[in-house]
Amino acid sequence: MPFPYKKLTEDDIAAIYAITDKDRVILGDDIPSEYYHDEMPEYGIFRPDLYVEVLNKEEISEIMKYAYRENIPVTVRGAGTGLSGGATCKYGGIMMSVMRMNKIFPIDFKNQTITCQPGAFLVDVQAAAAAGGLFYPPDPGEKTASIGGNVITNAGGMKAVRYGLTRDFVRCIEAVMPDGSIMQFSSNVVKNTTGYDIKDLIIGSEGTLCVLTEVTLKLIPKPTCSCTLVMPFRSLEECADMVPQVLALPFVPTAIEFLERELIDIVEKTLHKMFPVKEGEAALIVMYDASTKMELDEAVRLAAESALAHGALDVAIADTAERAGSVWAVRGAILEGMKADSVSQEECDVVVPRSEIAEYVKQAKKIASSYGLRVEPCGHCGDGNIHTELLRGKDQTDEEWHSATQGALKELYALSKRLGGQMSGEHGTGNGRIEYLKEFVGDRMISLYKAVKLAFDDKLILNPGKIIEFNYTSYT
Ligand SMILES: Cc1cc2nc3c(=O)[nH]c(=O)nc-3n(C[C@H](O)[C@H](O)[C@H](O)COP(=O)(O)OP(=O)(O)OC[C@H]3O[C@@H](n4cnc5c(N)ncnc54)[C@H](O)[C@@H]3O)c2cc1C
């Protein structure tokens, strides 16, 4: 297919050197292969033509102006921990890393906000908030993701049940547009109905609309105490049935996760992280935060009683940081464990209404086994976001694996839709799910997506080929 993009010339390289610095640019085959993919190499391996580390918004603006004029594709790279094949140069061109722009500015206590550059690590933003006695709650599994990546993918994570998503904490955004102009979206205000809410469109846009250069995030008072409960059950389905029971209690849980014994065994065997509860074929992990010990004790008591009344084999209460740490360490290592225990993985990230979690799990297992696939549904069951991991066995040929996963994914997405769910709860579309999106959302929605993309990026130079694919000869 003929693409309208210009192949980088010596003049283009000289122009990028002039805007930045030779020491921050790597060319062609010298670019380390880690930049050819994100955490899911299965979703495409693409070598950028030029990799550059930018230091400020002015450099970004100059690069974008140049790329816009010369028709050169640009893809922004955060920490590269994405799970959708998003931060890759599908059509070559420039990969622009924002990881050196990692300043975290002092907390604005009057507004209870913190402002950061995009390359700050999530873990450092959380620590900066805590150092000021405040709390930044979004808690995706990967703490070394960049805060810019979190905002642009609208990262979810464990604590979404109580606190919400990254989106719920974004007050305002500064960004560079594909033509190089620098814009501010909203300001440090609590409400805003001024015009269309473009800030919210940018959150979750996966680097296809603009380059995030600064973000201001809401902070909240820190909970003073927390407790994690582990409820072993006979099956994952029983865990799923327990979720609405926990949600019906008068205390809002911070997190509700589930995992099967097989997955716990994988993490214990491959990564030597030991799960403290041995009984049961599956475990439901429930966490509560509270501002008083009395409130916490009451929440824990009610949840434990409810679990035992609904078939839990036991309830283990991890009420010290060390005990809770050993539970969450196993939960946090699932992806790494699965990678160590299989040749490759396919990541299905559907989200279904909470009322349908048990039905989804039951049907998903049937679908995967009808294709001869090993399946591990796990993860954020408290918000219906079930990571349905398909694992490739040693004996499967490329062809067997691809045709089985394609067939299974189609059925899993159709199942999610039938149950009133969505295709992706938090990992996004990127390059990895693009072929399924059109069928899921339909033609009218795709044309709306295209209109949005063109309104921001009329030359389609920013992260092209992600979320939606255009016919590049006619731009339709
Ligand atoms: C072990 C593990 C656990 C995870 N757990 C979770 C989880 O619980 N919840 C969850 O939501 N995700 C999770 N993720 C996925 C991943 O960490 C998130 O998607 C994260 O937000 C990506 O941030 P990043 O800095 O790595 O972005 P990258 O992977 O570098 O980029 C992701 C996308 O954002 C774009 N982008 C990055 N920075 C900018 C910017 N400044 N401006 C414009 N575009 C930009 C890129 O072009 C790309 O399309 C997990 C990943 C791993 C490996």
The ligand as a Tripos MOL2 file, in Angstrom:
@<TRIPOS>MOLECULE
LIG
   53    58     1     0     0
SMALL
NO_CHARGES

@<TRIPOS>ATOM
      1 C1          3.2730   -6.0070   34.5090 C.3       1 LIG1
      2 C2          2.3570   -4.9940   33.9200 C.ar      1 LIG1
      3 C3          1.1940   -4.6680   34.6010 C.ar      1 LIG1
      4 C4          0.3240   -3.7040   34.0740 C.ar      1 LIG1
      5 N1         -0.8040   -3.3980   34.7620 N.ar      1 LIG1
      6 C5         -1.6590   -2.4880   34.2720 C.ar      1 LIG1
      7 C6         -2.8570   -2.1770   34.9810 C.ar      1 LIG1
      8 O1         -3.1100   -2.7210   36.0450 O.2       1 LIG1
      9 N2         -3.6870   -1.2470   34.4300 N.ar      1 LIG1
     10 C7         -3.4130   -0.6320   33.2500 C.ar      1 LIG1
     11 O2         -4.2010    0.2060   32.7950 O.2       1 LIG1
     12 N3         -2.2770   -0.8980   32.5660 N.ar      1 LIG1
     13 C8         -1.4110   -1.8170   33.0400 C.ar      1 LIG1
     14 N4         -0.2670   -2.1120   32.3400 N.ar      1 LIG1
     15 C9         -0.0130   -1.4680   31.0360 C.3       1 LIG1
     16 C10         0.8910   -0.2240   31.0610 C.3       1 LIG1
     17 O3          1.7100   -0.1580   32.1950 O.3       1 LIG1
     18 C11         0.0320    1.0420   30.9620 C.3       1 LIG1
     19 O4         -0.6540    1.0500   29.7270 O.3       1 LIG1
     20 C12         0.8330    2.3430   31.0580 C.3       1 LIG1
     21 O5         -0.0700    3.4150   31.1910 O.3       1 LIG1
     22 C13         1.7500    2.6100   29.8780 C.3       1 LIG1
     23 O6          2.6450    3.6650   30.2270 O.3       1 LIG1
     24 P1          4.0730    3.7760   29.5100 P.3       1 LIG1
     25 O7          4.7720    4.9600   30.0650 O.co2     1 LIG1
     26 O8          4.8110    2.4980   29.6140 O.co2     1 LIG1
     27 O9          3.6130    4.0480   28.0200 O.3       1 LIG1
     28 P2          4.1430    3.4390   26.6530 P.3       1 LIG1
     29 O10         3.9790    1.9590   26.6270 O.co2     1 LIG1
     30 O11         5.4900    3.9730   26.3530 O.co2     1 LIG1
     31 O12         3.0820    4.0960   25.6520 O.3       1 LIG1
     32 C14         1.7270    3.7360   25.6800 C.3       1 LIG1
     33 C15         0.9690    4.6060   24.6650 C.3       1 LIG1
     34 O13         0.9530    5.9570   25.1010 O.3       1 LIG1
     35 C16         1.5860    6.8100   24.1540 C.3       1 LIG1
     36 N5          2.3120    7.8100   24.9370 N.ar      1 LIG1
     37 C17         3.1660    7.5960   25.9720 C.ar      1 LIG1
     38 N6          3.5610    8.7740   26.4910 N.ar      1 LIG1
     39 C18         2.9380    9.7520   25.7870 C.ar      1 LIG1
     40 C19         2.9340   11.1650   25.8410 C.ar      1 LIG1
     41 N7          3.6400   11.8480   26.7480 N.pl3     1 LIG1
     42 N8          2.1920   11.8410   24.9300 N.ar      1 LIG1
     43 C20         1.4540   11.1910   23.9960 C.ar      1 LIG1
     44 N9          1.4360    9.8500   23.9050 N.ar      1 LIG1
     45 C21         2.1590    9.1290   24.7870 C.ar      1 LIG1
     46 C22         2.4290    5.9010   23.2910 C.3       1 LIG1
     47 O14         2.5870    6.4120   21.9870 O.3       1 LIG1
     48 C23         1.6160    4.6140   23.2940 C.3       1 LIG1
     49 O15         0.6100    4.6650   22.3270 O.3       1 LIG1
     50 C24         0.6300   -3.0720   32.8390 C.ar      1 LIG1
     51 C25         1.8110   -3.3870   32.1690 C.ar      1 LIG1
     52 C26         2.6550   -4.3480   32.6820 C.ar      1 LIG1
     53 C27         3.9130   -4.6590   31.9420 C.3       1 LIG1
@<TRIPOS>BOND
     1     1     2 1
     2     2     3 ar
     3     2    52 ar
     4     3     4 ar
     5     4     5 ar
     6     4    50 ar
     7     5     6 ar
     8     6     7 ar
     9     6    13 1
    10     7     8 2
    11     7     9 ar
    12     9    10 ar
    13    10    11 2
    14    10    12 ar
    15    12    13 ar
    16    13    14 ar
    17    14    15 1
    18    14    50 ar
    19    15    16 1
    20    16    17 1
    21    16    18 1
    22    18    19 1
    23    18    20 1
    24    20    21 1
    25    20    22 1
    26    22    23 1
    27    23    24 1
    28    24    25 2
    29    24    26 1
    30    24    27 1
    31    27    28 1
    32    28    29 2
    33    28    30 1
    34    28    31 1
    35    31    32 1
    36    32    33 1
    37    33    34 1
    38    33    48 1
    39    34    35 1
    40    35    36 1
    41    35    46 1
    42    36    37 ar
    43    36    45 ar
    44    37    38 ar
    45    38    39 ar
    46    39    40 ar
    47    39    45 ar
    48    40    41 1
    49    40    42 ar
    50    42    43 ar
    51    43    44 ar
    52    44    45 ar
    53    46    47 1
    54    46    48 1
    55    48    49 1
    56    50    51 ar
    57    51    52 ar
    58    52    53 1
@<TRIPOS>SUBSTRUCTURE
     1 LIG1         1 GROUP 0 **** ****
